[in-house]
Amino acid sequence: MLDTGQLALNREALQLFRQGLAAASANQYEQAIELYNRVLNIQDGCYEVWYERGLALESRGDYAAAIASYDRALSLKPAFDIACEIWHDRGNALQYGLGDYTKALSCYDRAIRLRDDHELVWQNRGNVLLYGLSLSEDALASYDRVLTLNPRNSLAWRNRGNA
């Protein structure tokens, strides 16, 4: 959950949203989605709800619907650091869920333009380049960036070796 500290929800919507978060935390994604949909029927202009709905949909394996939910969250103009997270998760749905590597790369690049020190974005960018697009040299540059940010990242070292 992205904690913005400023959820623009009325009392009923906020209560339902919190129930949705609890359901998602308990891996009860169907219930979480139902609760988020109820919130959106009350107030549909809260990007946090659209984002959390996207995460629940993605966890359930409904990648196309998750991407649509992320797109709606992005259309509500969240702060750049939050938009970075949403672009990252959108890229993950495209890469790991739908296998659309070119679009996933574009999402990771958008996230990096917002925050170029996001270790996990660089890691997943490297993964899409190496495992999805077979661009080893480009993947090396992404893994090197991860290691600049965190020299102890064993996954980046492993993937760098694979590249």
N, C-alpha and C positions, 0 to 999 in steps of 0.2 A: 504494500500500500504506500502510496505517495502521501506523506504527511505535509500538507501545505499550511495547516493551522488555520485555514480560512474556508471551510466548507460552506458554500452558499446554499444551504438546505434548510427548509423549515423543520420544525420539531418532528413531525411524522416522517418526513423523508429521511431525516438524519437517523432516526431510530431504525428504519428499514435498512438504510445503508450499513449501519453498524451490524445488524443481523446478517446482512449479506457478507460482510467481511468475516464474521465469525463462521459462517457456513463455508466460505472459501478456505479459511484456515483449517477447517476440519475435513477438507477435500470433498465437501458436499457441493459440487459445482452446479448441479441442476438447481438446487435450492438457492444458491447464491445468485445465479442468473435470474431466476424468478423474482427474487427480492430486488435486485438491481433494476429489473424491468418495471417493477412497481414504483420504485423511486423515480424513474424516468417518466412514468405516466403522471407523476405529481409535478416534477421539475426536471426538464430535460436539458438544462443549460449548464450542468455541472460536469466539467471534464473529468474529475476524479471518478465519478460513477461510470462514465463511458470507458475509462481506462481499466477500472477494476472489472467491469463486465467483460472487456476484451481479454483480460488475463484469465478469467474463469472459462470463457469460451475456448481459449487456446488450450487450457489445461484439460478440457473435455475433448479436444481434438477437432473442434469446429474452427478451423483456421481462417476460412474465408469470412465468416461472421466476426471473428476476432479482429481481423484486419479492418473490416467496416467499422467496428466499434472504436478501434484506435484512430481511424480517420476522423470519426465524429469528435473524438476527444481533441485531436489536433486542430480541428476547425474552430474550436472554442478558444484558441490562442492561449495555451498554458505558458507559464514562465519557461525560459529557455532550458533550464536544467531539467524540468519536468518533461518538456518536449523531447529532450535528448533520450530520456528513459522510454518514452512512448515510441519514438523512432526505432530505438534498439529492439524493443519487444515486437514491433511490427516486422522488423528485419528477421527476427528469430522465427516468427510465424511463417514468413515466406521461405526462409532457408530450410528449417528443420521440419516444417509442416507440409508445405506445398512444393518444395524443391525448385522454387523460382529464384535461382541464384543471382541473376542479374538484378532483379528488383530488390532482393535482400541486400546486395552490395550497395545499391543506391540509398537504401534506408540507413545502413551503417555510416555511409559517407555523410548523410544529412545529420546524423547524431554527432559525428565527430566535428562537423562544422559548428555545432552548438557547444560542444565540450570536448576538446581534444585530449584530455587527460583521463578519459573513461576507459579503464583497463579492460573491462569485459567487452565493450564495443570493439576495441582493437582486436581482442582475442577472437570474437565471432567473425569479424571482418577477415582475419587471417584464415579462419576455417572455411569461409565461403570461397575464398580465393584458392585455397589449396584443395579442399575436398570436393567442392562444388564445381569450380571453374578450371581446375588443374593449372593454375598460374602460380607455380612454386616461387619464382623470384618475387612477385608482388606479395605473396603470403609471407615471405621472409621479412619484408619491410614491416608488415603489421606485427608479426611476432617480436621483432626487434623493438618496436615501439612499446609493446607490452612489457618487455624486459627492461626497458629504460624506466618505465613507471614502477615496476616491481621486479627486481632481479631474482627474487625467490619464487617466482611463479613457475612451478614445476610443469604445469600443463603447457605453458608457452614454450618452455625448453623442449618438451617432448614433441610438440607440433613443429617447432622450428627444425628439430632433427628430422622429422618426417618430410619436411619441405626440402 
